[in-house]
Amino acid sequence: MRDKTRWLIIFSWILAAAFVGAVSNVAVADLCGPEGTFILTVPAPVPGLPPVKELLTLHKGGTISETNTQVHPNSATPFFNFNGSDGYGAWVKDTDHNVVFKIVKMLFDGDTNVHIGYLVVDGTAKIDGDAFNVLQSEANLLVGPDLFAPFEVVPLGPAQASGWRVAVADCDDDDSDSDGDGNRDLKRDF
């Protein structure tokens, strides 16, 4: 029985090694394209507040999702008396390194939990390897229950952000280990 168990373990390791080899041969473009999850820092919209941390995911197929430390389901404070959903939207590749995006968050009154409108961010970001930088954006508060026919649009100004890809491999320009982190650097193809 011990020999059977030993061979089963050896066979499992061989299968695992084959799987890892197959995964490592996935097209580099799939690993370093615009798709992925990024952790971003957004400067505080008001002096004296801490910067906002945001998780942003560009999904294959052009959808986007985000959550952040400022506007979320439990964000109501005396300063911001509203709660917000996670953000959802769409993105499209604009140029080799740029994506155009739109994120929509539903907003709710912090006291009554009544839906009061939407926070909409339209922008363009540059993704260069693992780096994500918003080049230009505009945030607006759309008051009312209908996203496409709001009662009022309140411009909130630009929403700048920058950060890094949450990655298991580097997306640098050559196949060497240029940053000395022990990982093979990957080429990007977008």
N, C-alpha and C positions, 0 to 999 in steps of 0.2 A: 504494500500500500504506500510506503514511503517513496518508492521509486516512481509510482504513478503520480503522486503529489509533486515530486521534484520535477518530473517532465511537464506536468501541467503548468508549474511556475515558469519553467524555461520557455515553454511555448507561449505563455502570456507575455513574457518579456520580449520575445521575438515579434509578436503581433504589435505590441506597444511601440517597439522601435520602428517597425514598418509604418505605423500610423504617424509617428513623429516625423519620419522622413517624408511621407506624403504631404503632411501639413507644411513642412518647411519649404516644399517646392511649389506652394501656392503662388500664383502670379504676384509679383511685387506690387503691381498697381492695386491689387485688392487690399493689400496691407497698408499702403501709404497714399491712397487716394483721398478725396475729401470725406468719405464716410468714416465715422468714428466718433468717439466720445472725447470731449475736451473739458478741462476744468479751467474756468475763466475768472478773472478778477475784473469787476466793474467798479470804477471810481464812485464814491458816494455821491448821490444826487444833491445832497445838502451838506455844507461844511459842518464838521463835527461828528458826522456819522461814520461808522466803519465802512470800508469797501464791501461790496456785495460779492459773494462767491457764487458761481453758477456752474452747474453741470449741463452741458449742451451736447446733444447727440444728433449727428447728421446720419440718417438711416439710408441704406441703399434704396433706391426708388424715389428719392426726393422728399421724404417727410423728415420733420425735425421735432425733437422734444427737448424740453429744458425744465429745470427746477432751480431755485436759488434761495439764498438766505434772507432775502428782503420781502418778497411778495409770494406767500405760500398759504396753505390752508389755515395756519395758526399765526398769521403775521400781524393781526390787529394790535396796535399799540395806541397810546394817546396821540402820537405824532401821525401815524398811518392807521386810521380807523377803518381799515378794510382788509379782507382776506382775499387771496387769489388762488386759482387753480394752477397746476403745472402748465407750462406753455407748450403749445403744439402749433405746427405750421408746415411750411414747405420751403425747399431750397432748390436751386438749379445752378449748375456750373456756368459761369459767365465767361471767364477766360481761363488760361492754363492754371492759374493759381487762385482765382477769385470765385466766390459763390455769392449769389444774391439770395436773401432769405426774408421770410416773414414769420414772426412768432405772435401768437394770440393767447392771452390769458384771460379767463373770466374773472371778474371782480365781484366781491360780495361785501355788503355793509357789515362792519365788525360787530355791531350790536344786534342787528336783526337777522343777519345771514341772508338778506334779500339780495338777489342779483341786481347789481347797479350798473354794470357795463363791462368794458373790455380794455385791456392794456394791449396795444398793438405796436410791435417794433418791426420796422422795415429797414433793411440794411444790406451792405456789401462787406464781405470779409475776405481777407487773404489767408490762405492756408499754404504755408511753406514748410514742407516736411511735417514736423510735429508742432510747429508754431501756428497759432490762430490769432489774427489781429483784425478787429473791426476797422475798416477803412472809413466808412461813413454810415450813419444810421439816423433814424428819426423815430422817437417814441411818441405815441399819442394815447390819450385817455378818451375812449368813445363812451359817452354816457347814454344809457338806455338799453333796452332788452334786445334790440336788433342790431347786429354787427354791421349790416349793410345799409341801415337807415337810422343812425344814432340821432338822439335829440341834440347833442352838442359834441364837438370835437375839441378837446383841450390839448394843445401842443405841449409836450413835455421836454422837447429838445433832443439833442443827440444822446445816445446811449453807447458810450465807448466801452470796449472790453478787449482784453488780451489774455492769452494763456497758452496751455500746452495740451497736446493729445495725451490721453490715458492710453499707454501703449505697452506692448510686451516686446517690441522691437523698435529700433531706431529707423527713421526715415530720412537718412542723410543722402548726399549726392554720390557716394561711391560705395564699393563693396568692401572696403576695408573697415577697420575698427578705429576710425579717425578720432573719436572722442575718448578712446582708452577705457571705455566702460566694460570691455569684455564681450560686448555683443557685436555681431556682424551688422554693419550699417547697410541699410536697404535703400535702393533707388526708388524714387517716387515717379509716377507716370500720370500726372494730371496737371 
